[in-house]
Amino acid sequence: MSETSLVAQGLELMIFGMGVVFVFLTMLVFVTGFMSKLVNKFAPEPQPVPAPARAAAPQGVDPQLLKVLSAAVKEHRARQK
């Protein structure tokens, strides 16, 4: 076997292999797109159910709660010194 025929066979094999991979990947893209359309047609994604509205929080702040929180913050700051 001459060196030229080995190179030619190598190039031929390379082109054949790359062609097979290209055809396979092209088919994969089309089949995946077809399957996606098929799944969306027969099993559509359920519509999200709106969450129930929560009751509005009271507008005013409880004065007693405000005093307790203020005292807790003051004590915490005093301990940090």
C-alpha positions as a Markdown table, in Angstrom:
| # | Residue | x | y | z |
|---|---|---|---|---|
| 1 | Met | 0.0 | 0.0 | 0.0 |
| 2 | Ser | 1.3 | 3.4 | -0.9 |
| 3 | Glu | 1.2 | 6.3 | 1.4 |
| 4 | Thr | -1.1 | 8.2 | -0.9 |
| 5 | Ser | -3.8 | 5.5 | -0.8 |
| 6 | Leu | -3.6 | 5.5 | 3.0 |
| 7 | Val | -4.1 | 9.2 | 3.2 |
| 8 | Ala | -7.0 | 9.0 | 0.7 |
| 9 | Gln | -8.6 | 6.2 | 2.7 |
| 10 | Gly | -8.2 | 8.2 | 5.9 |
| 11 | Leu | -9.8 | 11.3 | 4.4 |
| 12 | Glu | -12.6 | 9.2 | 2.9 |
| 13 | Leu | -13.2 | 7.6 | 6.3 |
| 14 | Met | -13.1 | 11.0 | 8.0 |
| 15 | Ile | -15.6 | 12.5 | 5.6 |
| 16 | Phe | -17.9 | 9.5 | 5.9 |
| 17 | Gly | -17.8 | 9.7 | 9.8 |
| 18 | Met | -18.4 | 13.4 | 9.8 |
| 19 | Gly | -21.3 | 12.9 | 7.4 |
| 20 | Val | -22.9 | 10.3 | 9.6 |
| 21 | Val | -22.6 | 12.5 | 12.7 |
| 22 | Phe | -24.1 | 15.5 | 10.8 |
| 23 | Val | -27.0 | 13.4 | 9.6 |
| 24 | Phe | -27.6 | 12.0 | 13.1 |
| 25 | Leu | -27.5 | 15.4 | 14.8 |
| 26 | Thr | -29.8 | 16.9 | 12.2 |
| 27 | Met | -32.3 | 14.0 | 12.7 |
| 28 | Leu | -32.0 | 14.5 | 16.4 |
| 29 | Val | -33.0 | 18.2 | 16.2 |
| 30 | Phe | -36.1 | 17.4 | 14.0 |
| 31 | Val | -37.2 | 14.5 | 16.1 |
| 32 | Thr | -36.8 | 16.5 | 19.4 |
| 33 | Gly | -38.9 | 19.4 | 17.9 |
| 34 | Phe | -41.6 | 16.9 | 16.7 |
| 35 | Met | -41.7 | 15.2 | 20.1 |
| 36 | Ser | -42.0 | 18.6 | 21.9 |
| 37 | Lys | -45.0 | 19.6 | 19.7 |
| 38 | Leu | -46.5 | 16.2 | 20.2 |
| 39 | Val | -46.2 | 16.4 | 24.0 |
| 40 | Asn | -47.6 | 19.9 | 24.1 |
| 41 | Lys | -50.6 | 18.8 | 22.0 |
| 42 | Phe | -51.6 | 15.7 | 24.0 |
| 43 | Ala | -50.4 | 16.8 | 27.5 |
| 44 | Pro | -50.4 | 20.6 | 27.8 |
| 45 | Glu | -49.0 | 22.2 | 30.8 |
| 46 | Pro | -51.7 | 22.9 | 33.4 |
| 47 | Gln | -52.6 | 26.6 | 33.8 |
| 48 | Pro | -51.3 | 28.0 | 37.1 |
| 49 | Val | -54.0 | 28.5 | 39.8 |
| 50 | Pro | -53.9 | 32.1 | 41.1 |
| 51 | Ala | -53.0 | 32.2 | 44.8 |
| 52 | Pro | -55.7 | 33.3 | 47.2 |
| 53 | Ala | -55.4 | 36.8 | 48.3 |
| 54 | Arg | -54.1 | 37.2 | 51.8 |
| 55 | Ala | -55.8 | 39.4 | 54.4 |
| 56 | Ala | -54.2 | 42.8 | 54.6 |
| 57 | Ala | -52.0 | 43.4 | 57.6 |
| 58 | Pro | -53.3 | 46.0 | 60.0 |
| 59 | Gln | -52.0 | 49.5 | 59.3 |
| 60 | Gly | -51.2 | 50.6 | 62.8 |
| 61 | Val | -48.5 | 49.3 | 65.1 |
| 62 | Asp | -49.4 | 48.1 | 68.5 |
| 63 | Pro | -47.9 | 50.6 | 71.0 |
| 64 | Gln | -47.2 | 47.9 | 73.6 |
| 65 | Leu | -45.3 | 45.8 | 71.0 |
| 66 | Leu | -43.3 | 48.9 | 70.0 |
| 67 | Lys | -42.3 | 49.5 | 73.7 |
| 68 | Val | -41.2 | 45.8 | 74.1 |
| 69 | Leu | -39.1 | 45.9 | 70.9 |
| 70 | Ser | -37.5 | 49.2 | 71.9 |
| 71 | Ala | -36.5 | 47.8 | 75.3 |
| 72 | Ala | -35.1 | 44.6 | 73.7 |
| 73 | Val | -33.0 | 46.7 | 71.3 |
| 74 | Lys | -31.7 | 48.9 | 74.1 |
| 75 | Glu | -30.7 | 45.9 | 76.2 |
| 76 | His | -29.0 | 44.2 | 73.3 |
| 77 | Arg | -27.0 | 47.3 | 72.5 |
| 78 | Ala | -26.1 | 47.7 | 76.2 |
| 79 | Arg | -24.7 | 44.1 | 76.3 |
| 80 | Gln | -22.7 | 44.7 | 73.1 |
| 81 | Lys | -20.6 | 47.5 | 74.8 |
